């Protein structure tokens, strides 16, 4: 199995994701090649919580123009993790 820190890249903290914390849902940027089972195991191992569901969304990078040249922002994958009742992740509480 991959290292859990390689699967979960960083938490995604936006207004919408902070509203989801009230519903016991937490949002992370994850590795493009990670599947739902790997994401679930990584969250459970790193944060010592029980995961109920995992939803994933893949985003294509957008076209950007820098100094007259076309480029593309990187592709990324977002995971919305629903925890079982009574569990919570502390890093989202302090924000």
N, C-alpha and C positions, 0 to 999 in steps of 0.2 A: 504494500500500500504506500501511496505517496505521503510525504510529510504534511500534516494538517496546515502548517504555516505556508506551504507552497500552494495549497488549494484555496484558502481564504487569503486574498491579497490585502483588502482593507475594508473597514465598515463604510457604508455609504450614508452620510449624514446630510439630509436635505429636509425641507419643511414637510414634504409628503412622507418621507420615511420616518420622521419623528412622530407624525400623526399615527402611523401604523404601530408604533411602540405601544400605544394604548390598547391595541388589539392583540398584543403579545406577538407581533411580527417584527422581525429584524432583517435589515437589508445589508448585503455584502457584495463587493466586487470579487469575483472568483476567477479561477483559471479557466480559459476557454475550453480545455479538454476535460474538465471535471464533470462527472455526472451527478445526479441527485443523491445517489447512495454515498458517494465519496464526500459530498458536501455535508450530508447529515452526520456522518461519522466524524468529520473534522470539527464541526460545531460542538458535538457532544463531547469530544475529547478535549478541546481547548477550553471550553467554558463550563464543563461539568453540568450540563442541562440535558433535558430530554426533548427531542425534536418530534413534532407531530407531522408536519408537512414541509416540503420544499418546492417552491416554484422557481423556474429559471427563465431568463429572458436574454437572448443574444442581440447585441447591438452592432451594426456595421459602423465603421468609422466614417465621419463626415468629410467632404471635400473642403479643403482650406486653401487659401491663397496667401503665400508669404513672399514678399519682395518680388511679385510678379510670377512666381512659380507655383504650380499646382501641387498640392500634397494631400495627404489623408491622415486624419487622426486615427489612432489605433482602434481596432475592434475590441469589444469587451463583453463580458457576460456578468449579469446581475442575478443574484439569488435572493429570494424573499423566503425567510425561514420562519415558520410558525412553531412556537414552543408549546409544550403541554401546559395545562393550567397549573399555576403556582411556581413556574420557573421564570427567571428573568436574567438578562445579561447586564452586568453592572456598568460596562463602559458606555452604554447608551444613556444611562440614568443621569450622569453628571453633565451632559451636554445641554 
